[in-house]
Structures are given as structure tokens and as C-alpha cells.
Amino acid sequence: MAAVAAAAGPVFWRRLLGLLPGRPGLAALLGRLSDRLGRNQDRRRRRSPWLLLAPLLSPAVPQVTSPPCCLCPEGVHRFQWIRNLVPEFGVSSSHVRVLSSPAEFFELMKGQIKVAKRRVVMASLYLGTGPLEQELVDCLESALEKSVQAKFPSDLKVSILLDFTRGSRGRKNSRTMLLPLLQRFPEQVRVSLFHTPNLRGLLRLLIPERLNETIGLQHIKVYLFDNSVILSGANLSDSYFTNRQDRYVFLQDCAEIADFFTELVDAVGDVSLQLQGDDTVQVVDGMVHPYKGDRAAYCKAANKRVMDVINSARTRQQMLHAQTFHSDSLLTQEDTAAAGDQRPAPDTWIYPLIQMNTFEIQIDEIVTETLLTEAERGAKVYLTTGYFNLTQAYMDLVLGTRAEYQILLASPEVNGFFGAKGVAGAIPAAYVHIERQFYSEVCSLGQQERVQLQEYWRRGWTFHAKGLWLYLAGSSLPCLTLIGSPNFGYRSVHRDLEAQIAIVTENRALQQQLHQEQEQLYLRSGVVSSATFEEPSRQVKLWVKIVTPLIKNFF
């Protein structure tokens, strides 16, 4: 990674790196040290000149193991290093559709459930308890009933993965919503509830129900129907179906990707608690209990279970790539068509990025840091998060690298915690405080032209979109986007289970879709300036300023 950064940087940095012995290891060490120091203190003061080393302070990333060949799609060589970490799925852009609204997301899910014949897999933080959520459960029930009563019964299986703490909150909760399905179709329905191993012992007994989720969560959002997949940051709750803005991408008829995410959800499900028909939970046979058993043994088993999925899929895709592009007896297009494979040639590549730091899986973090590091002068990065609380490493890279950044975040009024009761009601003010600190650093470094903050606002709506779009220097359309569950904050990197995909495309029509998605979100925003923080709604109470550095790693 250090060699990559050096090649992309100015001569000064190449010479500086030449003076550092053991460059890759040292770069990785410094990057981790920088982030760790950032966890323990609130860096409100002006950055030191060491910030300018940010492009070099990233963990080493494996280099592409084979040189580009004339048979490989030329446009993706810039990002092909990702396939050394995760499986690479080549698809036709005609199979990728970007959704734009909560209603479209909700209607698509219901429609897909109704026609599913083999599998429905849903991973989310929680399932809400209102009428819209019940409508979704009713769709599942109808599909299962139809599969049993059909003249030629299908083998429809439903697997649902939720977080234990969030899914168990209150008398009526995600568990009670799903119990009728589990009781009626015990052989076809599986409900797994992930419980973080970090919530255990005295802490588990003492921490209040509404706060226990701060320790760690199942945060992956994947909705899968036979061979089609929706990746999103949206949960299964009424606001996400109506007036909570998120992002969503529909991968239609992509069997290999559907198989991967099915296996991933199964793997996390296997290390989770299994909901029973009497509303109790049990551990999968042979698995260590997540909070009663030995923590190290549990995390080791979970790491192996998840990494086996990633590595086996990566091996399968590498073999497929070799057969497609590097076989000694390559088939012509006519031969391929005659053999019955009518799939269009891939012009888009999907990379699943997984982050489960509790299990020492840090793929998403490595890829995101590398993308930020390698974004060249003249490139534009549009980054959005509903909760602006970047890790120290991400902040350092934004402030210390060369690309232009436009960061979209929620205004206080569209923050999901706005108007909440108790301490939670102060969370939007805490985000304002963090935003103001970051903006002050941008100004102190004289980077206002290169790094711009924008706040999303829409009457009657809340904002939950997250991800980024990368525009290469000289291009008016993005060639890469990240979309999924991570918020780029401490929780996403260190506490929760996260998954997103990197979509790399050469197809202009899909690039236009992604560009339009970005534009529609940013059109509802205003640029942040010094005057923004003088508004009455942006005045932060002293106690919030004092407490924020102590709790910012929990929300």
C-alpha cells in the first residue's frame, strides 16, 4: 500500500518514504496508532503538520497478484486490487437498478416476496411493529402458504437475521411480530438474533434496555429474493418505507451474488441465537454462547465461519475469471451462445465489503481508507452519512489528501433522534458539535474550497443515506460507489457488523443512474458556512459539549 501511495503522491512523499525502513509495516502501524489516539481524546485543536502524512498512514493492502492482460476488462484495473480481499462478481449493468424512494423500496420488497420460489433472506437491525411491517410479514406468510399448498409445492425457505437487543426491545417487538410465522412454518422459517459478545456479565445486567444497543449491533441490511438482492442502509420499519431517505440498489438475477449473501447471512445466523416458537432462544449445536461462553473462543469461531464464506466465494470467482478470460481454449462469443450462456458480457463489477471488527474482520475499513488515500488531485468524492461522526483515520484522510470532497450530512431537524425524549434528544446537538469542530479544522487548514459540508433538509422527512460516489479527475460521472450499512463512524468500524458493496462500472447508463441519485440527494441540501453555526437551532449546550467527547464512540 505504501508503494501505491508513493507512486501516486508528489516527489516529496516518494523521497520521504524512501527514508522510512520497513515502509509497509510502518505505514500500517502509524495509521492504526493515529486512529487509536483519536478514540481517546477529542481533537478540537488545530491539526499538526503531521496531518499531511495522512495519505501514507493507511494499512497495507495486498497488491494485484497478476499483471493486467489484454483479455481482462481494461477499465477496472484501477480497482482490481479489491479482488485480493473479497470475491469479484462481474455482471451486466442491465441487472443493476438504483432505487430512489422509500415507497419504491417497500413496494419492490413486497413484489419480490410474492414471486419468490426458493428463498427469502432478510438481514436488518430490526423489524418494526406497525401496520406496514405487518403487511410485509403477511406477504411472507402468503408466500409460504402458497409454497405449501401449490400443486407442485416449492421448497421456499425464509431466513431472517436481526439484532437481539434491538429486536427484543419492548413488549411488542420484532420477535413477537415473527413468532406466528415461526410457529406455523417451523421447517421453513429461521429467525436468528445476533448478540454482541461485548455485552456480557455485569454490564449486561446493569445497562438499561434503551442503551444496551450502544455496545454493538447486527447492522447489515440485505434483502434477498431467489437470485435478486437489494443492498441498502434501510431497516424494516415504517419510516424507512415512507419518509426516511436512504439509498437502495437492486441487483436483479445475479445468482452468484445472491448465493454469497445467503451464505454470509447463514454464517452470521449460525453464530447468533435462534428464536424458538415459544419466544425463547437457543444456541446452534456446537457453537459457543455469545455472552455466556468464552469470548475469545466465540470470536475465533465467528471469524472462521464468516471468513470461510468470503474466502470460498473469492476462490470460486477467481476460478470463474480464469476460465472466462485465461483459459487456453477460449470460447468465441458464438461458441458461448451456442452452449446456451446468453448472459451479456460484464461491464460492472460488484465487491462485497464486510466489517466485523469484533471478529477481527476489517475488509471494509481497509478498502475505504485505500480509496480515500488513492483519490487523486482533481477527483471528486461525494460522501454521505446520516450520522456525521467520522473515525479519526477517515477525517485525517479527508483533510490530508488531494481530492475534492462534498460531504452530505443530516441537518438537526432531519436527524433520526430529533425530538426524542430524554438524553437521546440531545444527540442531534452532539452531531452539530462534531460537525462544527470538523468545519473549524477545515477552515484552520484553509481547505474550504476543497472540502465542503452540506446539510440535507426536507420538511417532514428524516435522513439516513450513507455511502460515497467517486468521480475520477476530468470525469462528470462516477465510476464507483459504495452502498450499504456503514456510516463511516467509530461504531461502523469498531462495534457493529456491517456490509456494503463497491460497484465499479464502465457503463455510461449506470453511471448516469448513480450520478442522478447523487444529484437528487444533494439538491435538497444547503452549503455549511460559519453563519450556519450562528443560527439559534445550532446553539449547543455546555453539558453536551463536555459529554460528546466521552460518548461519541457509542452513537
C-alpha positions as CSV (number, residue, x, y, z in Angstrom):
1,M,0.0,0.0,0.0
2,A,2.8,2.4,0.8
3,A,4.3,1.8,-2.6
4,V,0.9,2.6,-4.2
5,A,0.6,5.7,-2.2
6,A,4.1,6.8,-3.0
7,A,3.6,6.3,-6.8
8,A,0.5,8.4,-6.7
9,G,2.0,11.2,-4.5
10,P,4.3,14.0,-5.2
11,V,8.1,13.6,-5.5
12,F,8.5,14.9,-1.9
13,W,6.5,12.0,-0.5
14,R,8.3,9.4,-2.6
15,R,11.6,10.7,-1.2
16,L,10.2,10.7,2.3
17,L,9.0,7.1,2.0
18,G,12.4,6.2,0.7
19,L,13.9,7.3,4.0
20,L,11.5,5.0,6.0
21,P,12.8,1.5,6.6
22,G,10.1,-1.3,6.6
23,R,7.7,1.1,4.9
24,P,4.5,-1.0,4.6
25,G,4.5,-2.2,8.2
26,L,5.4,1.3,9.5
27,A,2.7,2.9,7.4
28,A,0.1,0.5,8.8
29,L,1.4,0.9,12.3
30,L,1.2,4.7,12.1
31,G,-2.3,4.6,10.6
32,R,-3.6,2.4,13.4
33,L,-1.8,4.4,16.0
34,S,-3.4,7.6,14.6
35,D,-6.9,6.1,14.8
36,R,-6.3,4.7,18.3
37,L,-5.2,8.0,19.7
38,G,-8.2,9.7,18.1
39,R,-10.5,7.4,20.1
40,N,-9.2,8.5,23.4
41,Q,-9.2,12.3,23.0
42,D,-11.2,15.0,21.4
43,R,-9.0,16.7,18.8
44,R,-10.5,20.2,18.8
45,R,-7.2,21.9,18.5
46,R,-5.7,22.6,15.0
47,R,-4.1,19.7,13.3
48,S,-0.3,19.5,13.4
49,P,1.8,19.3,10.2
50,W,1.8,15.5,10.7
51,L,-1.7,15.5,9.3
52,L,-0.1,16.0,5.9
53,L,1.2,12.4,6.2
54,A,-2.4,11.1,6.1
55,P,-2.0,9.7,2.5
56,L,0.8,7.5,3.9
57,L,-0.9,6.4,7.1
58,S,-3.1,3.6,5.7
59,P,-2.8,-0.1,6.3
60,A,-1.0,-2.2,3.7
61,V,-3.3,-3.7,1.1
62,P,-2.3,-6.7,-1.0
63,Q,-1.1,-5.9,-4.4
64,V,-2.7,-7.3,-7.6
65,T,-1.0,-10.6,-7.9
66,S,-1.1,-10.9,-11.7
67,P,-0.4,-8.2,-14.2
68,P,-3.3,-6.9,-16.4
69,C,-3.9,-8.8,-19.5
70,C,-5.5,-8.0,-22.9
71,L,-8.4,-10.3,-22.0
72,C,-9.3,-8.5,-18.8
73,P,-11.7,-5.6,-18.9
74,E,-9.3,-2.6,-19.0
75,G,-11.5,0.0,-17.2
76,V,-11.4,-1.7,-13.8
77,H,-7.6,-2.2,-13.3
78,R,-7.6,0.8,-11.0
79,F,-9.8,-1.1,-8.5
80,Q,-8.9,-4.7,-9.2
81,W,-6.8,-4.9,-6.1
82,I,-10.1,-5.2,-4.2
83,R,-10.4,-8.8,-5.5
84,N,-7.4,-9.8,-3.5
85,L,-9.5,-9.3,-0.4
86,V,-13.0,-10.3,-1.5
87,P,-14.8,-12.1,-4.3
88,E,-15.3,-10.1,-7.5
89,F,-18.6,-10.5,-9.3
90,G,-18.8,-9.4,-12.9
91,V,-22.4,-8.5,-14.1
92,S,-24.1,-6.7,-16.8
93,S,-25.2,-3.2,-15.9
94,S,-28.7,-4.1,-17.2
95,H,-29.0,-6.1,-14.0
96,V,-28.4,-3.1,-11.7
97,R,-31.1,-0.6,-10.8
98,V,-30.8,2.3,-8.4
99,L,-33.9,3.0,-6.4
100,S,-34.7,6.5,-5.2
101,S,-37.5,6.5,-2.6
102,P,-38.7,4.6,0.5
103,A,-42.0,3.7,-1.2
104,E,-40.2,2.2,-4.2
105,F,-38.1,0.2,-1.8
106,F,-41.1,-1.1,0.1
107,E,-43.2,-2.0,-3.0
108,L,-40.3,-3.8,-4.6
109,M,-39.7,-5.9,-1.5
110,K,-43.4,-6.9,-1.3
111,G,-43.4,-7.7,-5.0
112,Q,-40.3,-9.8,-4.8
113,I,-41.6,-11.8,-1.8
114,K,-44.8,-12.6,-3.6
115,V,-42.9,-14.2,-6.6
116,A,-40.1,-15.9,-4.6
117,K,-40.0,-19.6,-5.1
118,R,-36.8,-20.8,-3.4
119,R,-35.5,-18.4,-0.8
120,V,-36.2,-15.1,1.0
121,V,-33.3,-13.8,3.1
122,M,-33.6,-10.6,5.1
123,A,-30.9,-9.1,7.3
124,S,-31.7,-5.9,9.2
125,L,-31.2,-4.2,12.5
126,Y,-34.8,-4.8,13.5
127,L,-38.4,-5.2,12.2
128,G,-40.9,-2.6,13.3
129,T,-44.3,-3.3,14.8
130,G,-46.7,-1.1,12.8
131,P,-49.2,-1.9,10.1
132,L,-46.7,-1.6,7.2
133,E,-44.3,-4.0,8.9
134,Q,-47.3,-6.3,9.4
135,E,-48.1,-6.0,5.7
136,L,-44.6,-7.3,5.0
137,V,-45.0,-10.2,7.4
138,D,-48.3,-11.0,5.8
139,C,-46.6,-11.1,2.4
140,L,-44.1,-13.7,3.8
141,E,-47.0,-15.7,5.3
142,S,-48.8,-15.7,2.0
143,A,-45.7,-16.8,0.0
144,L,-45.1,-19.6,2.5
145,E,-48.7,-20.7,2.4
146,K,-48.7,-20.8,-1.4
147,S,-45.5,-22.8,-1.4
148,V,-47.1,-25.5,0.7
149,Q,-50.5,-25.6,-1.0
150,A,-49.3,-25.4,-4.6
151,K,-50.0,-28.4,-6.9
152,F,-46.2,-28.7,-7.1
153,P,-45.0,-27.5,-3.7
154,S,-41.9,-25.4,-3.8
155,D,-39.1,-25.6,-1.2
156,L,-39.4,-21.9,-0.1
157,K,-37.2,-21.1,2.9
158,V,-37.3,-17.8,4.8
159,S,-34.2,-16.7,6.8
160,I,-34.3,-13.5,8.9
161,L,-31.4,-12.1,10.8
162,L,-31.9,-9.3,13.3
163,D,-30.1,-7.8,16.2
164,F,-31.0,-9.4,19.6
165,T,-31.1,-6.2,21.7
166,R,-33.0,-4.0,19.3
167,G,-35.3,-6.8,18.2
168,S,-36.2,-7.7,21.8
169,R,-37.0,-4.2,23.0
170,G,-40.5,-3.6,24.5
171,R,-43.4,-6.0,24.9
172,K,-44.3,-5.9,21.2
173,N,-41.2,-6.2,19.2
174,S,-39.5,-7.9,16.2
175,R,-39.7,-11.3,17.9
176,T,-43.4,-11.1,18.6
177,M,-44.0,-10.0,15.0
178,L,-42.3,-13.1,13.6
179,L,-43.4,-15.7,16.1
180,P,-46.6,-16.6,14.2
181,L,-44.5,-17.4,11.1
182,L,-42.1,-19.5,13.1
183,Q,-44.9,-21.4,14.8
184,R,-46.9,-22.1,11.6
185,F,-43.9,-22.9,9.4
186,P,-41.2,-24.3,11.7
187,E,-39.4,-26.2,8.9
188,Q,-39.3,-23.3,6.5
189,V,-38.6,-20.3,8.7
190,R,-35.4,-19.4,10.6
191,V,-35.1,-16.3,12.8
192,S,-31.6,-15.5,14.1
193,L,-30.9,-12.8,16.7
194,F,-27.3,-11.7,16.8
195,H,-26.0,-10.8,20.3
196,T,-22.7,-9.0,20.5
197,P,-20.1,-10.8,22.7
198,N,-19.1,-7.5,24.2
199,L,-22.4,-7.1,26.1
200,R,-21.9,-9.7,28.9
201,G,-21.6,-10.1,32.6
202,L,-22.3,-7.2,35.0
203,L,-22.5,-4.8,32.1
204,R,-25.4,-6.7,30.5
205,L,-27.3,-6.7,33.8
206,L,-26.8,-3.0,34.6
207,I,-27.1,-1.2,31.3
208,P,-30.7,-0.1,30.5
209,E,-32.6,-1.6,27.7
210,R,-32.6,1.5,25.6
211,L,-28.9,1.9,25.9
212,N,-27.6,-1.7,25.5
213,E,-27.5,-1.5,21.8
214,T,-24.7,1.1,22.1
215,I,-22.3,-1.7,22.9
216,G,-22.6,-3.4,19.4
217,L,-25.2,-4.4,16.9
218,Q,-26.0,-6.5,13.8
219,H,-26.3,-3.6,11.4
220,I,-26.2,-5.4,8.0
221,K,-29.1,-4.6,5.6
222,V,-29.5,-7.2,2.9
223,Y,-32.9,-8.2,1.3
224,L,-32.7,-11.2,-1.0
225,F,-35.4,-13.0,-3.1
226,D,-34.3,-16.1,-5.0
227,N,-31.4,-14.7,-7.2
228,S,-32.1,-11.0,-6.7
229,V,-30.7,-8.8,-4.0
230,I,-31.4,-5.3,-2.5
231,L,-28.5,-3.7,-0.7
232,S,-29.4,-0.7,1.4
233,G,-28.9,1.1,4.7
234,A,-32.7,1.0,5.4
235,N,-34.2,-1.0,8.2
236,L,-37.5,-2.9,8.1
237,S,-39.6,-0.1,9.8
238,D,-42.4,2.1,8.7
239,S,-40.4,5.3,8.4
240,Y,-38.0,3.6,6.0
241,F,-41.0,2.7,3.8
242,T,-42.4,6.3,3.8
243,N,-40.4,9.3,4.8
244,R,-36.9,8.3,5.9
245,Q,-34.5,8.9,3.0
246,D,-31.9,6.2,2.4
247,R,-30.1,4.6,-0.6
248,Y,-31.0,1.3,-2.3
249,V,-29.7,-0.7,-5.2
250,F,-31.4,-3.7,-6.8
251,L,-29.3,-6.5,-8.3
252,Q,-31.6,-8.5,-10.4
253,D,-31.0,-12.1,-11.4
254,C,-27.4,-12.1,-10.0
255,A,-27.2,-15.7,-8.7
256,E,-23.6,-15.7,-7.6
257,I,-24.1,-12.5,-5.6
258,A,-27.3,-13.9,-4.1
259,D,-25.5,-17.1,-3.1
260,F,-22.8,-15.1,-1.4
261,F,-25.1,-13.0,0.7
262,T,-27.2,-16.1,1.6
263,E,-24.1,-17.8,2.8
264,L,-23.0,-14.7,4.7
265,V,-26.3,-14.3,6.5
266,D,-26.3,-18.0,7.2
267,A,-22.8,-17.7,8.7
268,V,-23.8,-14.8,11.0
269,G,-27.0,-16.7,11.8
270,D,-25.0,-19.7,12.9
271,V,-23.2,-17.6,15.5
272,S,-26.4,-16.0,16.6
273,L,-29.2,-17.0,19.0
274,Q,-32.1,-18.9,17.3
275,L,-35.6,-17.8,18.1
276,Q,-37.9,-20.6,19.1
277,G,-41.7,-20.9,18.8
278,D,-42.2,-20.2,22.5
279,D,-40.2,-17.0,22.2
280,T,-37.1,-18.4,23.9
281,V,-33.7,-18.5,22.2
282,Q,-31.1,-21.3,21.7
283,V,-27.5,-21.5,20.5
284,V,-26.8,-23.6,17.4
285,D,-25.5,-27.0,18.4
286,G,-21.7,-26.9,18.9
287,M,-21.5,-23.1,18.9
288,V,-20.1,-21.1,21.8
289,H,-22.7,-18.9,23.6
290,P,-22.1,-15.3,22.6
291,Y,-22.4,-13.8,26.1
292,K,-22.2,-16.8,28.5
293,G,-19.4,-18.6,26.8
294,D,-15.7,-17.8,26.5
295,R,-15.5,-14.5,24.5
296,A,-12.2,-15.3,22.7
297,A,-13.4,-18.8,21.7
298,Y,-16.7,-17.3,20.4
299,C,-15.0,-14.6,18.3
300,K,-12.5,-17.1,16.9
301,A,-15.3,-19.4,15.8
302,A,-17.3,-16.5,14.3
303,N,-14.2,-15.2,12.4
304,K,-13.7,-18.7,10.9
305,R,-17.3,-19.1,10.0
306,V,-17.5,-15.7,8.2
307,M,-14.1,-15.8,6.6
308,D,-14.8,-19.3,5.2
309,V,-17.7,-17.8,3.3
310,I,-15.6,-14.9,2.0
311,N,-12.6,-17.0,1.0
312,S,-14.5,-19.8,-0.6
313,A,-16.5,-17.3,-2.7
314,R,-13.3,-15.5,-3.6
315,T,-11.8,-18.7,-4.8
316,R,-14.9,-19.6,-6.8
317,Q,-14.9,-16.2,-8.5
318,Q,-11.2,-16.4,-9.3
319,M,-11.7,-19.8,-11.0
320,L,-14.6,-18.4,-12.9
321,H,-12.4,-15.4,-14.0
322,A,-9.6,-17.7,-15.1
323,Q,-12.0,-19.9,-17.1
324,T,-13.6,-16.9,-18.7
325,F,-10.5,-14.8,-19.6
326,H,-7.4,-17.0,-19.2
327,S,-8.4,-20.5,-20.5
328,D,-6.1,-22.0,-23.2
329,S,-9.2,-22.9,-25.2
330,L,-11.2,-19.7,-25.1
331,L,-14.7,-19.8,-26.5
332,T,-15.8,-17.3,-29.0
333,Q,-19.0,-15.4,-28.4
334,E,-20.7,-17.6,-31.0
335,D,-19.5,-20.7,-29.2
336,T,-20.7,-19.4,-25.9
337,A,-24.1,-18.5,-27.3
338,A,-24.4,-22.0,-28.8
339,A,-23.6,-23.5,-25.5
340,G,-26.6,-21.8,-24.0
341,D,-25.0,-19.0,-22.0
342,Q,-26.8,-15.9,-23.1
343,R,-25.7,-13.6,-20.3
344,P,-24.4,-10.2,-21.5
345,A,-20.7,-9.6,-21.1
346,P,-19.9,-7.9,-17.7
347,D,-19.3,-4.2,-17.7
348,T,-19.9,-3.8,-14.0
349,W,-18.1,-5.4,-11.0
350,I,-19.5,-5.9,-7.5
351,Y,-17.2,-6.3,-4.5
352,P,-18.9,-7.2,-1.1
353,L,-17.1,-5.3,1.7
354,I,-17.5,-6.8,5.2
355,Q,-16.6,-5.1,8.5
356,M,-16.8,-7.1,11.8
357,N,-14.0,-5.7,13.9
358,T,-15.3,-7.7,16.9
359,F,-14.3,-10.8,14.9
360,E,-11.1,-9.1,13.5
361,I,-12.6,-8.7,10.1
362,Q,-11.7,-5.3,8.7
363,I,-12.2,-5.5,5.0
364,D,-14.5,-2.5,4.6
365,E,-12.2,-0.3,6.6
366,I,-9.1,-1.2,4.6
367,V,-10.9,-0.7,1.3
368,T,-12.5,2.6,2.3
369,E,-9.2,4.0,3.6
370,T,-7.4,2.9,0.5
371,L,-10.0,4.5,-1.8
372,L,-9.7,7.8,0.1
373,T,-5.9,7.6,0.1
374,E,-5.7,7.0,-3.7
375,A,-8.2,9.6,-4.7
376,E,-6.1,11.8,-6.9
377,R,-5.9,15.5,-7.4
378,G,-8.9,16.6,-9.5
379,A,-11.0,13.6,-8.4
380,K,-14.3,14.3,-6.6
381,V,-15.6,12.3,-3.7
382,Y,-19.2,12.7,-2.7
383,L,-19.6,11.2,0.8
384,T,-22.9,11.0,2.7
385,T,-23.8,9.8,6.2
386,G,-26.9,10.3,8.3
387,Y,-24.7,10.4,11.4
388,F,-21.6,12.6,10.8
389,N,-19.0,11.1,13.2
390,L,-16.1,10.1,11.1
391,T,-13.3,8.0,12.5
392,Q,-10.0,9.8,13.1
393,A,-8.4,7.9,10.3
394,Y,-11.2,8.9,7.8
395,M,-11.0,12.5,8.9
396,D,-7.3,12.7,8.5
397,L,-7.5,11.2,5.0
398,V,-10.2,13.7,4.0
399,L,-8.2,16.6,5.4
400,G,-4.8,15.4,4.2
401,T,-5.3,14.0,0.7
402,R,-5.8,15.8,-2.6
403,A,-9.3,15.0,-3.9
404,E,-12.2,17.4,-3.6
405,Y,-14.8,16.3,-1.1
406,Q,-18.5,17.2,-0.8
407,I,-19.8,15.7,2.4
408,L,-23.6,15.4,2.8
409,L,-25.0,15.1,6.3
410,A,-28.3,15.5,8.2
411,S,-29.4,18.9,9.4
412,P,-30.5,18.7,13.1
413,E,-34.2,18.7,12.0
414,V,-33.9,15.6,9.8
415,N,-31.7,13.6,12.3
416,G,-33.5,10.5,13.4
417,F,-33.1,11.4,17.0
418,F,-34.6,14.9,16.6
419,G,-37.3,15.5,19.2
420,A,-36.6,12.2,21.0
421,K,-37.2,12.1,24.8
422,G,-34.5,12.1,27.4
423,V,-30.8,12.0,26.7
424,A,-31.4,10.8,23.1
425,G,-33.0,14.2,22.4
426,A,-29.5,15.8,22.8
427,I,-27.9,13.5,20.2
428,P,-28.6,15.9,17.2
429,A,-26.9,18.7,19.2
430,A,-23.9,16.4,19.7
431,Y,-23.7,15.9,16.0
432,V,-23.8,19.7,15.5
433,H,-20.9,20.0,17.9
434,I,-18.9,17.3,16.0
435,E,-19.8,19.0,12.7
436,R,-18.7,22.4,13.9
437,Q,-15.3,21.0,15.2
438,F,-14.7,19.4,11.8
439,Y,-15.7,22.6,9.9
440,S,-13.3,24.6,12.1
441,E,-10.5,22.3,11.3
442,V,-11.2,22.6,7.6
443,C,-11.1,26.4,7.9
444,S,-8.0,26.4,10.0
445,L,-6.2,24.4,7.3
446,G,-7.6,26.7,4.6
447,Q,-9.3,23.9,2.8
448,Q,-12.8,25.3,2.5
449,E,-12.6,25.2,-1.3
450,R,-11.6,21.5,-1.4
451,V,-13.7,20.1,1.5
452,Q,-17.3,21.3,1.6
453,L,-20.0,20.3,4.0
454,Q,-23.7,20.3,3.0
455,E,-26.8,19.6,5.1
456,Y,-29.8,17.7,3.9
457,W,-33.2,19.1,4.8
458,R,-36.7,18.1,3.7
459,R,-39.9,19.0,5.5
460,G,-41.5,16.1,7.3
461,W,-38.6,13.7,6.4
462,T,-35.5,12.2,8.2
463,F,-32.2,11.4,6.5
464,H,-30.4,8.1,6.7
465,A,-28.4,7.8,3.5
466,K,-24.8,6.7,3.6
467,G,-22.1,5.8,1.1
468,L,-19.9,7.6,-1.4
469,W,-19.6,8.3,-5.2
470,L,-16.1,8.6,-6.8
471,Y,-15.6,10.8,-9.8
472,L,-12.2,10.4,-11.4
473,A,-10.3,13.5,-12.5
474,G,-11.8,15.0,-15.6
475,S,-15.0,12.9,-15.4
476,S,-18.5,14.2,-15.0
477,L,-19.9,10.8,-14.0
478,P,-19.0,8.4,-11.1
479,C,-17.2,5.2,-11.9
480,L,-17.5,3.7,-8.3
481,T,-20.0,3.9,-5.5
482,L,-20.1,2.3,-2.0
483,I,-23.6,1.5,-0.8
484,G,-24.8,-0.5,2.2
485,S,-25.0,-0.2,6.0
486,P,-21.7,1.6,7.2
487,N,-21.9,5.2,8.4
488,F,-18.1,5.8,8.3
489,G,-18.1,6.3,12.1
490,Y,-16.5,4.6,15.1
491,R,-19.5,2.3,15.6
492,S,-19.4,1.1,12.0
493,V,-15.7,0.5,12.1
494,H,-15.3,-0.9,15.6
495,R,-18.6,-2.1,17.2
496,D,-21.2,-3.3,14.7
497,L,-21.5,-5.9,12.0
498,E,-21.6,-4.1,8.6
499,A,-21.8,-4.9,4.9
500,Q,-21.8,-2.8,1.8
501,I,-20.8,-3.3,-1.8
502,A,-18.4,-1.4,-4.1
503,I,-19.9,-1.1,-7.5
504,V,-17.4,-0.3,-10.3
505,T,-18.9,0.3,-13.7
506,E,-17.8,1.3,-17.2
507,N,-21.4,1.5,-18.4
508,R,-22.4,5.1,-19.1
509,A,-26.2,4.5,-18.4
510,L,-25.5,3.0,-15.0
511,Q,-23.0,5.9,-14.3
512,Q,-25.8,8.2,-15.2
513,Q,-28.1,6.4,-12.7
514,L,-25.6,6.8,-9.9
515,H,-24.9,10.5,-10.8
516,Q,-28.6,11.2,-10.8
517,E,-29.0,9.5,-7.4
518,Q,-26.2,11.7,-6.0
519,E,-27.6,14.9,-7.5
520,Q,-31.1,14.2,-6.2
521,L,-29.8,13.9,-2.7
522,Y,-27.5,16.9,-2.8
523,L,-30.2,19.1,-4.4
524,R,-32.1,19.1,-1.1
525,S,-29.1,20.4,0.8
526,G,-27.5,23.7,1.8
527,V,-23.8,24.5,2.0
528,V,-22.5,24.8,5.5
529,S,-20.7,28.1,6.4
530,S,-19.6,29.9,9.6
531,A,-23.1,31.5,9.6
532,T,-24.7,28.1,9.9
533,F,-23.5,27.7,13.4
534,E,-24.8,31.1,14.5
535,E,-28.4,30.1,13.9
536,P,-30.4,29.6,17.1
537,S,-31.0,25.9,16.3
538,R,-27.3,25.3,16.3
539,Q,-26.5,26.5,19.8
540,V,-25.1,23.6,21.7
541,K,-25.5,23.5,25.5
542,L,-22.3,23.3,27.6
543,W,-23.1,19.9,29.0
544,V,-23.5,18.5,25.6
545,K,-20.0,19.8,24.5
546,I,-18.5,18.3,27.7
547,V,-20.1,14.9,27.3
548,T,-19.8,14.5,23.5
549,P,-16.1,13.5,23.5
550,L,-16.8,10.9,26.1
551,I,-19.7,9.2,24.3
552,K,-19.1,9.9,20.6
553,N,-17.8,6.4,20.0
554,F,-21.2,4.9,21.1
555,F,-23.5,6.6,18.6
